[in-house]
Amino acid sequence: MAFSALEDGARGQAQRRRGCEHYDRGCLLKAPCCDKLYTCRLCHDNNEDHQLDRFKVKEVQCINCEKIQHAQQTCEECSTLFGEYYCSVCHLFDKDKKQYHCENCGICRIGPKEDFFHCLKCNLCLAMNLQGKHKVCTSVCMI
């Protein structure tokens, strides 16, 4: 869902829902590719003819006070929590689902992290109970 600074009806809906169908968050992402505000990269990609690179997001807009600011977990103006979980690499804001950022995968995953390991040969995060027990293939694991 895209927003302009004057679309009060749409903004009010985002405030009540705290985000979109994909993520629960208290901010809008400012897409560096088109300078439009969207609740998430998936909403952006569904409405535009190009894709939002989540790693290039630098700014967000608070859904409460509308201040545009650098991407961070809490609004610097009104202290609104943008997300219980925030990843400064992926710019993911969401409810706490025990997420963690896997440096090897390059993305955030639902955890908890202690329950998973990254297999360097398969290039995947797998459940700890599979460590040493899974069949290693090139780029794909056969469980």
C-alpha positions as MATLAB code, in Angstrom:
seq = 'MAFSALEDGARGQAQRRRGCEHYDRGCLLKAPCCDKLYTCRLCHDNNEDHQLDRFKVKEVQCINCEKIQHAQQTCEECSTLFGEYYCSVCHLFDKDKKQYHCENCGICRIGPKEDFFHCLKCNLCLAMNLQGKHKVCTSVCMI';
ca = [
       0.000    0.000    0.000;
       1.533    3.325   -1.083;
       0.929    6.602    0.715;
       1.425   10.244   -0.040;
       1.723   12.714    2.811;
      -1.886   13.850    2.254;
      -3.743   10.541    2.106;
      -5.218   10.731    5.610;
      -7.782    7.983    5.046;
      -5.194    5.451    3.922;
      -2.790    6.528    6.657;
      -5.510    6.154    9.297;
      -6.175    2.624    8.101;
      -2.460    1.771    8.361;
      -2.355    3.196   11.896;
      -5.285    1.056   13.034;
      -3.822   -2.063   11.423;
      -0.209   -1.224   12.304;
       1.113   -2.299    8.960;
      -0.222   -4.507    6.215;
      -1.267   -8.091    5.569;
       2.414   -9.113    5.554;
       3.907   -7.332    8.581;
       2.847   -5.677   11.840;
       4.812   -2.427   11.984;
       4.532    1.182   13.045;
       6.277    2.756   10.072;
       6.245    3.023    6.312;
       9.340    2.290    4.234;
      10.528    5.060    1.928;
      11.432    3.242   -1.282;
      14.767    4.623   -2.544;
      13.888    3.531   -6.091;
      10.761    5.701   -6.451;
      10.569    7.763   -3.216;
       7.107    6.338   -2.451;
       6.016    5.184    1.002;
       4.915    1.576    1.436;
       4.170   -0.595    4.435;
       6.561   -3.279    3.157;
       8.595   -4.376    0.134;
       5.951   -6.946   -0.823;
       3.227   -4.270   -0.962;
       5.609   -2.112   -3.018;
       6.407   -4.909   -5.457;
       2.699   -5.767   -5.885;
       1.917   -2.179   -6.897;
       4.943   -1.082   -8.920;
       6.672   -2.229  -12.114;
       9.990   -2.616  -10.287;
      11.216   -4.232   -7.069;
      12.198   -2.622   -3.791;
      15.678   -3.624   -2.642;
      15.169   -3.964    1.121;
      18.892   -3.587    1.752;
      18.895   -0.083    0.233;
      16.101    1.309    2.441;
      17.539    4.178    4.473;
      14.441    6.073    5.606;
      11.075    5.306    7.192;
       8.049    7.395    8.108;
       6.333    7.019   11.474;
       2.627    6.186   11.060;
       1.774    8.249   14.160;
       3.659   11.545   13.818;
       4.587   11.161   10.105;
       8.231   12.127   10.708;
      10.571   10.810    8.018;
      13.792    9.611    9.638;
      16.588    7.094    9.238;
      15.551    3.457    9.600;
      15.611    2.434   13.260;
      13.459    0.534   15.748;
      11.806    3.508   17.494;
      10.574    6.889   16.262;
      12.947    9.668   17.268;
      10.040   12.141   17.472;
       7.209   10.344   19.323;
       8.871    7.091   20.520;
       6.499    4.852   18.541;
       7.886    1.324   18.370;
       8.181    0.464   14.677;
       8.580   -3.241   15.361;
       9.317   -5.556   18.279;
      11.926   -7.044   15.961;
      14.109   -4.825   13.775;
      16.975   -5.890   11.528;
      19.297   -3.073   10.494;
      20.548   -5.141    7.521;
      17.238   -6.257    5.973;
      15.218   -3.339    7.374;
      12.623   -5.795    8.597;
      10.191   -4.504   11.223;
       7.685   -6.989   12.680;
       6.185   -8.627   15.739;
       8.665  -10.711   17.720;
       8.676  -14.178   16.177;
      12.127  -15.004   17.546;
      13.624  -13.859   14.231;
      17.348  -13.708   13.643;
      19.517  -12.482   10.799;
      21.659  -15.219    9.259;
      24.825  -13.639    7.870;
      25.459  -16.646    5.615;
      21.940  -16.686    4.115;
      21.864  -12.885    4.010;
      18.262  -12.717    5.272;
      16.209  -12.847    8.453;
      14.688  -16.153    9.467;
      12.096  -17.147   12.054;
      13.858  -18.833   14.951;
      14.813  -18.957   17.642;
      18.405  -18.885   16.409;
      19.474  -21.480   18.997;
      17.251  -24.059   17.255;
      18.999  -23.716   13.878;
      22.437  -24.018   12.305;
      23.682  -22.868    8.926;
      25.076  -25.652    6.743;
      27.826  -24.053    4.670;
      27.771  -26.872    2.110;
      24.011  -26.691    1.541;
      23.892  -22.929    2.137;
      20.727  -23.279    4.259;
      19.641  -22.898    7.855;
      18.390  -26.219    9.187;
      16.966  -27.470   12.485;
      19.628  -28.442   15.033;
      18.306  -32.016   15.188;
      19.479  -32.417   11.563;
      23.060  -31.375   12.271;
      25.336  -34.170   11.087;
      22.322  -36.206    9.952;
      21.247  -34.580    6.691;
      22.424  -35.584    3.245;
      24.557  -32.804    1.777;
      23.986  -31.889   -1.844;
      25.287  -28.953   -3.804;
      23.062  -26.018   -2.865;
      20.191  -28.302   -1.753;
      19.837  -30.628    1.247;
      18.047  -33.929    1.054;
      16.526  -34.668    4.441;
];
